[in-house]
Amino acid sequence: MSALLDRNPKAPGAGTAADIVRSARRRTSRRLGTVIAALGAAVVVLFTVNILLGTYTVTIPDFFRILGGEQLQGATYIVMESKLPRAVIGTMVGAAFGIAGSIFQTMLRNPLASPDIIGISYGASASAVVAIIVFGAAGTSVSLAALAGALLVALAIYLLARRGGAAGYRLILVGIGFAAVLQAIVTFLMTRTDARTATQALVWLNGSLNPASWDRAVVLAGALLVLLPAVAVLARQLRGLELGDDAAAGLGLRVEASRLGLLITGVALAAVATAAAGPISFVAFLSGPIAHRLLRGRHSLAASALVGAVIVLAADFAGANLVPGISLPVGVVTGALGAPFLLWLLVTSNRVGRGG
């Protein structure tokens, strides 16, 4: 009988544990490749739609003529100075938010742990509003203020949560407390200024791609060229921390040092994205869980980046064209999508006993 089993690899029990593991890994890798390819195609389609369609349509031949340097009356300016930089920045901002959110959620093992929930985006918002209302800043100065504010608030959250080790729930609760305080500061400042300045601050707070320009695109691209290699290097530590502090330490990882490195990288990604387009609501929060479900429980920073880009590009096109004659900021659309998802996540988390 044993001889028959040896000759028949399809017989029950014939496969070894190593064969089963290899087969599972191949299936997982195939699914990852399929999801990445599908999301990449979706980004390309949405990128193209944002450039060619909308209130001003451009044909594909005209688009390539414009890229070739030909001057078409009206079309060249709209494409090269408005639509194309807007789509480029939207793609990079979505990817940055998606990676930042996935880093926090995976590292802290909690789907609520994204920069826009735990106060980092509020730090950028409060700093930008102070710059606009108190100092009369505009343009690049507001972006720099937002960048500094996000980094300072993240540092404060980490230092306060670090006592006894920066455990996930402690860091999240401290961040939510910071978010509440910073939101109160923003509300107070908005009530103490004139209508024109308040309107300017409100447009920035909603998150918008309207100020997109090639200068902003170049700065954001330069920041991502520095940060993305750092993310690639830290990805192994992230996989270890996903197992828990004890398991990560057992694997030889320096838990606190790894967490600090990931925290700095995630904060920097969220900060540069916020500085480029404002605090676009819920992109960082939504990207990781959506990618996680598409991959059936596996975390992937690349998939989260692509999901973030899809969300921003789709929301920007919808905001610009959904209501005739009205252009909604991209943050309004993502906020409308993200709020129900947050409520659903809280309800389902309580049902399985994990708490909110």
VOPAGU-2260 file (C-alpha; in pm, 1 decimal, decimal comma):
REM VOPAGU-2260
SITE   aa  ch    i         X         Y         Z
SITE  MET   A    0       0,0       0,0       0,0
SITE  SER   A    1     281,4     236,9      86,9
SITE  ALA   A    2     439,0     162,9    -249,2
SITE  LEU   A    3     116,6     265,1    -423,6
SITE  LEU   A    4     109,0     590,4    -227,1
SITE  ASP   A    5     467,7     659,8    -324,5
SITE  ARG   A    6     384,3     610,9    -690,8
SITE  ASN   A    7      63,1     815,2    -678,9
SITE  PRO   A    8     143,8    1176,1    -586,0
SITE  LYS   A    9    -224,4    1265,5    -600,9
SITE  ALA   A   10    -321,1    1018,3    -327,8
SITE  PRO   A   11    -438,7    1168,6       4,2
SITE  GLY   A   12    -148,4    1235,8     234,1
SITE  ALA   A   13     108,2    1211,8     -45,6
SITE  GLY   A   14     209,0    1580,5     -29,5
SITE  THR   A   15     451,4    1690,2     238,9
SITE  ALA   A   16     405,9    1995,2     457,7
SITE  ALA   A   17     671,8    2176,3     254,8
SITE  ASP   A   18     476,2    2107,1     -65,7
SITE  ILE   A   19     159,8    2248,1      89,7
SITE  VAL   A   20     343,0    2560,9     205,6
SITE  ARG   A   21     499,6    2611,9    -137,3
SITE  SER   A   22     162,5    2570,0    -305,5
SITE  ALA   A   23       1,7    2823,6     -70,8
SITE  ARG   A   24     283,0    3069,9    -134,8
SITE  ARG   A   25     243,5    3034,1    -510,6
SITE  ARG   A   26    -130,9    3099,3    -485,6
SITE  THR   A   27     -69,8    3402,8    -265,5
SITE  SER   A   28     196,3    3537,6    -501,1
SITE  ARG   A   29     -31,8    3488,8    -802,6
SITE  ARG   A   30    -315,9    3672,5    -630,6
SITE  LEU   A   31     -81,9    3954,0    -528,2
SITE  GLY   A   32      40,7    3988,8    -886,0
SITE  THR   A   33    -314,1    3986,1   -1021,0
SITE  VAL   A   34    -436,2    4248,7    -773,5
SITE  ILE   A   35    -133,6    4472,6    -832,3
SITE  ALA   A   36    -181,0    4447,8   -1209,8
SITE  ALA   A   37    -554,7    4524,6   -1184,4
SITE  LEU   A   38    -497,1    4822,0    -954,9
SITE  GLY   A   39    -217,4    4950,4   -1177,8
SITE  ALA   A   40    -448,7    4931,2   -1478,5
SITE  ALA   A   41    -717,9    5116,5   -1283,1
SITE  VAL   A   42    -470,0    5394,2   -1199,4
SITE  VAL   A   43    -370,5    5426,9   -1567,3
SITE  VAL   A   44    -735,6    5439,8   -1677,7
SITE  LEU   A   45    -833,2    5697,9   -1417,6
SITE  PHE   A   46    -521,5    5904,6   -1488,9
SITE  THR   A   47    -616,2    5908,3   -1858,1
SITE  VAL   A   48    -980,4    5989,2   -1784,4
SITE  ASN   A   49    -882,8    6284,6   -1565,1
SITE  ILE   A   50    -672,4    6431,4   -1845,5
SITE  LEU   A   51    -891,5    6361,6   -2148,3
SITE  LEU   A   52   -1244,9    6397,4   -2012,2
SITE  GLY   A   53   -1434,1    6645,8   -1796,3
SITE  THR   A   54   -1561,4    6996,3   -1861,8
SITE  TYR   A   55   -1293,4    7033,7   -2130,3
SITE  THR   A   56   -1234,1    6720,6   -2337,2
SITE  VAL   A   57    -915,6    6642,5   -2526,1
SITE  THR   A   58    -880,0    6377,8   -2796,3
SITE  ILE   A   59    -603,9    6118,8   -2770,9
SITE  PRO   A   60    -428,6    6240,2   -3091,3
SITE  ASP   A   61    -438,5    6599,9   -2963,8
SITE  PHE   A   62    -297,6    6489,1   -2628,2
SITE  PHE   A   63       4,4    6326,4   -2792,2
SITE  ARG   A   64      49,7    6630,6   -3016,6
SITE  ILE   A   65      56,4    6849,4   -2704,6
SITE  LEU   A   66     308,9    6619,4   -2537,5
SITE  GLY   A   67     518,8    6646,8   -2852,8
SITE  GLY   A   68     538,9    7022,2   -2805,0
SITE  GLU   A   69     272,5    7137,7   -3049,6
SITE  GLN   A   70      77,5    7444,6   -2941,5
SITE  LEU   A   71    -300,2    7399,9   -2969,9
SITE  GLN   A   72    -502,6    7708,2   -2883,7
SITE  GLY   A   73    -645,2    7670,8   -2534,2
SITE  ALA   A   74    -586,1    7295,6   -2515,9
SITE  THR   A   75    -211,9    7311,6   -2455,5
SITE  TYR   A   76    -245,9    7539,5   -2153,6
SITE  ILE   A   77    -536,6    7342,3   -2001,7
SITE  VAL   A   78    -358,6    7009,4   -2039,6
SITE  MET   A   79      -3,3    7108,7   -1947,7
SITE  GLU   A   80     -75,7    7362,2   -1673,5
SITE  SER   A   81    -393,8    7224,9   -1519,7
SITE  LYS   A   82    -503,7    6871,9   -1602,6
SITE  LEU   A   83    -169,0    6691,7   -1627,2
SITE  PRO   A   84      -2,7    6833,1   -1312,0
SITE  ARG   A   85    -329,9    6780,7   -1125,0
SITE  ALA   A   86    -341,4    6412,8   -1224,8
SITE  VAL   A   87      29,7    6364,8   -1149,1
SITE  ILE   A   88      -1,1    6518,4    -801,7
SITE  GLY   A   89    -324,5    6327,7    -735,4
SITE  THR   A   90    -151,8    5998,5    -815,3
SITE  MET   A   91     150,4    6072,0    -595,7
SITE  VAL   A   92     -58,2    6209,9    -308,4
SITE  GLY   A   93    -287,7    5907,6    -313,6
SITE  ALA   A   94       7,7    5668,7    -314,7
SITE  ALA   A   95     178,4    5853,1     -28,2
SITE  PHE   A   96    -135,7    5856,0     185,5
SITE  GLY   A   97    -202,3    5490,2     104,9
SITE  ILE   A   98     145,7    5379,5     211,8
SITE  ALA   A   99     141,4    5599,0     525,1
SITE  GLY   A  100    -194,6    5462,2     637,5
SITE  SER   A  101     -92,0    5102,8     573,2
SITE  ILE   A  102     232,5    5149,1     768,4
SITE  PHE   A  103      47,4    5275,1    1076,1
SITE  GLN   A  104    -234,8    5020,0    1056,3
SITE  THR   A  105       1,6    4726,2    1008,3
SITE  MET   A  106     259,9    4841,0    1261,4
SITE  LEU   A  107       0,2    4908,4    1533,3
SITE  ARG   A  108    -223,9    4618,4    1425,0
SITE  ASN   A  109    -534,9    4835,7    1429,2
SITE  PRO   A  110    -737,8    4956,1    1126,1
SITE  LEU   A  111    -813,9    5283,5    1308,2
SITE  ALA   A  112    -446,3    5374,9    1329,5
SITE  SER   A  113    -413,9    5602,2    1027,8
SITE  PRO   A  114    -264,2    5953,0    1017,8
SITE  ASP   A  115    -603,1    6120,3     971,0
SITE  ILE   A  116    -750,1    5942,4    1275,6
SITE  ILE   A  117    -465,4    5972,1    1527,5
SITE  GLY   A  118    -399,7    6343,6    1490,8
SITE  ILE   A  119    -110,5    6375,4    1246,9
SITE  SER   A  120    -323,1    6526,1     970,6
SITE  TYR   A  121    -483,4    6753,4    1228,3
SITE  GLY   A  122    -135,8    6870,8    1324,1
SITE  ALA   A  123     -76,1    6972,0     963,4
SITE  SER   A  124    -419,3    7137,0     945,4
SITE  ALA   A  125    -378,8    7336,1    1265,6
SITE  SER   A  126     -32,6    7455,3    1168,8
SITE  ALA   A  127    -152,1    7560,4     822,4
SITE  VAL   A  128    -453,5    7745,0     964,3
SITE  VAL   A  129    -231,4    7930,0    1212,2
SITE  ALA   A  130      -3,7    8029,5     924,0
SITE  ILE   A  131    -298,3    8152,5     714,2
SITE  ILE   A  132    -496,0    8334,0     983,9
SITE  VAL   A  133    -229,4    8459,2    1223,8
SITE  PHE   A  134      61,4    8524,0     985,9
SITE  GLY   A  135    -121,3    8580,0     657,1
SITE  ALA   A  136      77,6    8307,2     480,9
SITE  ALA   A  137     -12,8    8173,5     136,5
SITE  GLY   A  138     114,4    7923,1    -119,8
SITE  THR   A  139     440,3    7747,8     -35,5
SITE  SER   A  140     454,5    7896,2     315,8
SITE  VAL   A  141     129,2    7721,4     406,2
SITE  SER   A  142     262,9    7389,1     274,5
SITE  LEU   A  143     583,9    7425,0     476,2
SITE  ALA   A  144     383,8    7511,7     788,1
SITE  ALA   A  145     166,9    7202,2     737,3
SITE  LEU   A  146     476,0    6984,9     695,9
SITE  ALA   A  147     633,4    7120,3    1015,5
SITE  GLY   A  148     307,7    7086,1    1209,1
SITE  ALA   A  149     259,5    6721,0    1113,9
SITE  LEU   A  150     616,6    6632,3    1213,0
SITE  LEU   A  151     597,1    6816,5    1547,8
SITE  VAL   A  152     262,8    6662,4    1644,2
SITE  ALA   A  153     383,4    6314,5    1549,3
SITE  LEU   A  154     693,3    6363,0    1765,4
SITE  ALA   A  155     480,4    6480,6    2059,2
SITE  ILE   A  156     243,8    6183,2    2022,1
SITE  TYR   A  157     533,6    5939,3    2014,5
SITE  LEU   A  158     707,6    6089,6    2318,2
SITE  LEU   A  159     388,3    6088,8    2526,2
SITE  ALA   A  160     296,7    5735,5    2420,3
SITE  ARG   A  161     650,6    5599,9    2459,4
SITE  ARG   A  162     639,1    5556,9    2837,1
SITE  GLY   A  163     662,7    5184,4    2895,1
SITE  GLY   A  164     696,4    5125,0    2521,8
SITE  ALA   A  165     487,8    5288,0    2248,9
SITE  ALA   A  166     215,1    5024,1    2244,5
SITE  GLY   A  167     -41,2    5046,4    1970,2
SITE  TYR   A  168    -350,0    5135,6    2172,2
SITE  ARG   A  169    -161,8    5390,9    2382,8
SITE  LEU   A  170     -29,1    5568,3    2074,7
SITE  ILE   A  171    -373,9    5567,4    1912,5
SITE  LEU   A  172    -545,7    5708,2    2221,6
SITE  VAL   A  173    -284,6    5981,2    2264,6
SITE  GLY   A  174    -322,4    6066,5    1895,6
SITE  ILE   A  175    -701,8    6089,3    1920,9
SITE  GLY   A  176    -660,3    6323,0    2217,9
SITE  PHE   A  177    -425,5    6544,0    2015,9
SITE  ALA   A  178    -672,8    6541,7    1726,2
SITE  ALA   A  179    -951,9    6668,3    1952,4
SITE  VAL   A  180    -738,3    6951,1    2091,2
SITE  LEU   A  181    -610,0    7054,8    1749,1
SITE  GLN   A  182    -957,6    7048,7    1598,8
SITE  ALA   A  183   -1074,3    7280,7    1876,5
SITE  ILE   A  184    -785,7    7517,8    1798,9
SITE  VAL   A  185    -877,9    7522,1    1429,6
SITE  THR   A  186   -1243,8    7591,1    1510,6
SITE  PHE   A  187   -1151,1    7875,6    1746,0
SITE  LEU   A  188    -923,0    8039,5    1490,6
SITE  MET   A  189   -1187,4    8009,9    1218,9
SITE  THR   A  190   -1438,6    8196,9    1436,6
SITE  ARG   A  191   -1192,9    8478,9    1511,9
SITE  THR   A  192   -1104,3    8579,3    1157,0
SITE  ASP   A  193   -1280,6    8753,9     870,2
SITE  ALA   A  194   -1492,6    8570,4     612,5
SITE  ARG   A  195   -1237,4    8596,0     330,2
SITE  THR   A  196    -950,6    8448,2     531,8
SITE  ALA   A  197   -1180,4    8181,5     679,5
SITE  THR   A  198   -1286,4    8080,6     328,8
SITE  GLN   A  199    -922,7    8051,6     221,0
SITE  ALA   A  200    -843,4    7833,7     522,3
SITE  LEU   A  201   -1155,0    7621,6     472,5
SITE  VAL   A  202   -1064,1    7544,3     111,4
SITE  TRP   A  203    -722,8    7423,3     225,4
SITE  LEU   A  204    -871,2    7222,1     515,3
SITE  ASN   A  205   -1099,8    7027,4     283,9
SITE  GLY   A  206    -808,9    6900,7      75,1
SITE  SER   A  207    -798,6    7002,0    -288,1
SITE  LEU   A  208    -595,6    6950,4    -605,5
SITE  ASN   A  209    -694,3    7291,7    -742,6
SITE  PRO   A  210    -356,5    7452,1    -654,7
SITE  ALA   A  211    -169,7    7176,5    -841,9
SITE  SER   A  212     135,4    7297,7   -1033,3
SITE  TRP   A  213     455,2    7154,2   -1174,9
SITE  ASP   A  214     654,6    7316,8    -893,4
SITE  ARG   A  215     453,6    7124,0    -634,3
SITE  ALA   A  216     479,3    6808,0    -841,1
SITE  VAL   A  217     859,8    6833,0    -857,4
SITE  VAL   A  218     891,2    6889,3    -481,3
SITE  LEU   A  219     656,8    6600,0    -402,3
SITE  ALA   A  220     834,2    6369,3    -648,7
SITE  GLY   A  221    1170,6    6456,6    -491,9
SITE  ALA   A  222    1037,7    6375,8    -144,6
SITE  LEU   A  223     898,5    6041,7    -262,2
SITE  LEU   A  224    1228,0    5950,8    -429,2
SITE  VAL   A  225    1386,8    5976,9     -84,9
SITE  LEU   A  226    1107,1    5817,9     120,3
SITE  LEU   A  227    1007,6    5521,7     -97,5
SITE  PRO   A  228    1350,6    5350,8     -78,6
SITE  ALA   A  229    1333,3    5394,9     299,7
SITE  VAL   A  230     992,7    5225,4     296,3
SITE  ALA   A  231    1137,0    4935,5      95,8
SITE  VAL   A  232    1418,8    4892,5     348,2
SITE  LEU   A  233    1181,2    4902,4     646,3
SITE  ALA   A  234     922,4    4665,9     494,1
SITE  ARG   A  235    1082,7    4360,6     656,8
SITE  GLN   A  236    1061,2    4520,8    1001,3
SITE  LEU   A  237     697,6    4603,3     933,2
SITE  ARG   A  238     620,0    4238,3     862,8
SITE  GLY   A  239     785,2    4145,9    1192,0
SITE  LEU   A  240     595,7    4404,8    1396,4
SITE  GLU   A  241     271,5    4280,8    1243,3
SITE  LEU   A  242     320,9    3959,4    1445,3
SITE  GLY   A  243     337,6    4149,4    1775,5
SITE  ASP   A  244     620,2    4289,1    1985,4
SITE  ASP   A  245     716,9    3959,0    2149,6
SITE  ALA   A  246     726,7    3767,4    1821,4
SITE  ALA   A  247     917,6    4050,1    1652,6
SITE  ALA   A  248    1175,4    4053,8    1932,5
SITE  GLY   A  249    1203,1    3675,3    1901,9
SITE  LEU   A  250    1286,2    3719,9    1533,4
SITE  GLY   A  251    1575,9    3945,8    1628,4
SITE  LEU   A  252    1414,3    4282,6    1551,8
SITE  ARG   A  253    1484,7    4585,5    1768,8
SITE  VAL   A  254    1118,7    4665,8    1830,3
SITE  GLU   A  255    1138,5    5026,9    1947,5
SITE  ALA   A  256    1400,0    5127,0    1691,3
SITE  SER   A  257    1202,1    4961,7    1411,0
SITE  ARG   A  258     879,9    5125,7    1525,1
SITE  LEU   A  259    1046,0    5466,9    1544,7
SITE  GLY   A  260    1190,8    5431,1    1193,7
SITE  LEU   A  261     854,1    5327,1    1051,7
SITE  LEU   A  262     680,4    5604,8    1242,5
SITE  ILE   A  263     914,1    5869,6    1100,8
SITE  THR   A  264     875,2    5735,1     747,1
SITE  GLY   A  265     495,6    5710,9     769,2
SITE  VAL   A  266     465,0    6058,0     917,5
SITE  ALA   A  267     693,0    6203,7     649,1
SITE  LEU   A  268     482,0    6045,8     373,0
SITE  ALA   A  269     158,5    6180,3     521,1
SITE  ALA   A  270     317,9    6520,1     582,6
SITE  VAL   A  271     449,8    6573,2     229,4
SITE  ALA   A  272     117,6    6458,3      82,2
SITE  THR   A  273     -72,8    6697,0     310,1
SITE  ALA   A  274     163,3    6980,2     224,9
SITE  ALA   A  275      99,2    6921,5    -146,5
SITE  ALA   A  276    -280,5    6890,7    -145,1
SITE  GLY   A  277    -412,5    6951,4     203,8
SITE  PRO   A  278    -548,5    6689,6     446,2
SITE  ILE   A  279    -753,7    6480,5     201,2
SITE  SER   A  280    -986,5    6293,7     434,4
SITE  PHE   A  281    -985,9    5917,5     481,4
SITE  VAL   A  282    -750,3    5823,0     195,7
SITE  ALA   A  283    -488,1    5690,8     437,2
SITE  PHE   A  284    -764,9    5528,9     643,0
SITE  LEU   A  285    -935,5    5351,9     351,9
SITE  SER   A  286    -642,0    5233,7     140,1
SITE  GLY   A  287    -492,4    4971,3     371,6
SITE  PRO   A  288    -817,7    4788,9     463,4
SITE  ILE   A  289    -935,4    4785,3     100,0
SITE  ALA   A  290    -602,5    4640,5     -17,3
SITE  HIS   A  291    -611,1    4393,4     272,8
SITE  ARG   A  292    -951,3    4263,6     162,9
SITE  LEU   A  293    -853,2    4244,5    -203,2
SITE  LEU   A  294    -554,3    4031,6    -101,6
SITE  ARG   A  295    -763,7    3814,2     135,1
SITE  GLY   A  296    -583,6    3904,8     453,2
SITE  ARG   A  297    -236,4    3987,0     325,4
SITE  HIS   A  298     -79,8    4330,7     372,1
SITE  SER   A  299      98,2    4497,0      80,2
SITE  LEU   A  300     232,1    4851,0      76,7
SITE  ALA   A  301     235,9    4850,1    -304,7
SITE  ALA   A  302    -132,1    4753,7    -319,8
SITE  SER   A  303    -218,3    5017,4     -58,2
SITE  ALA   A  304     -34,0    5281,5    -262,8
SITE  LEU   A  305    -227,7    5190,7    -576,6
SITE  VAL   A  306    -559,8    5186,7    -389,9
SITE  GLY   A  307    -481,6    5533,8    -253,9
SITE  ALA   A  308    -406,0    5661,8    -604,3
SITE  VAL   A  309    -730,4    5509,7    -735,7
SITE  ILE   A  310    -933,7    5674,4    -457,9
SITE  VAL   A  311    -785,0    6021,0    -511,2
SITE  LEU   A  312    -808,5    6013,4    -891,3
SITE  ALA   A  313   -1165,2    5880,4    -888,7
SITE  ALA   A  314   -1276,1    6124,4    -618,5
SITE  ASP   A  315   -1117,0    6422,0    -794,5
SITE  PHE   A  316   -1289,8    6338,9   -1123,0
SITE  ALA   A  317   -1621,8    6285,8    -945,0
SITE  GLY   A  318   -1587,9    6610,8    -749,6
SITE  ALA   A  319   -1512,4    6808,6   -1064,6
SITE  ASN   A  320   -1790,2    6657,0   -1276,7
SITE  LEU   A  321   -2054,8    6502,8   -1050,7
SITE  VAL   A  322   -2257,7    6821,9   -1001,2
SITE  PRO   A  323   -2283,0    7039,9   -1315,6
SITE  GLY   A  324   -2141,3    7386,8   -1261,0
SITE  ILE   A  325   -1991,2    7300,3    -919,2
SITE  SER   A  326   -1638,1    7177,3    -852,7
SITE  LEU   A  327   -1616,2    6997,3    -519,1
SITE  PRO   A  328   -1276,9    6962,6    -346,7
SITE  VAL   A  329   -1147,7    6608,6    -358,2
SITE  GLY   A  330   -1149,3    6594,0      23,7
SITE  VAL   A  331   -1526,1    6645,5      31,9
SITE  VAL   A  332   -1580,0    6339,2    -186,7
SITE  THR   A  333   -1336,2    6117,7       5,9
SITE  GLY   A  334   -1490,7    6234,3     332,7
SITE  ALA   A  335   -1835,2    6130,5     209,8
SITE  LEU   A  336   -1693,6    5787,2     120,6
SITE  GLY   A  337   -1483,3    5743,4     433,6
SITE  ALA   A  338   -1735,0    5832,4     704,8
SITE  PRO   A  339   -1971,7    5538,0     632,3
SITE  PHE   A  340   -1672,2    5304,2     605,8
SITE  LEU   A  341   -1550,3    5418,4     949,6
SITE  LEU   A  342   -1893,8    5354,6    1103,3
SITE  TRP   A  343   -1910,5    5011,2     938,8
SITE  LEU   A  344   -1562,5    4925,5    1065,1
SITE  LEU   A  345   -1653,0    5027,0    1421,0
SITE  VAL   A  346   -1973,0    4819,1    1411,5
SITE  THR   A  347   -1806,2    4507,0    1272,5
SITE  SER   A  348   -1512,9    4542,1    1514,5
SITE  ASN   A  349   -1748,5    4548,0    1812,9
SITE  ARG   A  350   -1934,8    4241,2    1681,9
SITE  VAL   A  351   -1621,2    4028,9    1687,2
SITE  GLY   A  352   -1520,3    4157,2    2028,8
SITE  ARG   A  353   -1218,5    4363,3    1931,6
SITE  GLY   A  354   -1365,6    4685,1    2049,1
SITE  GLY   A  355   -1381,3    5013,2    1864,5
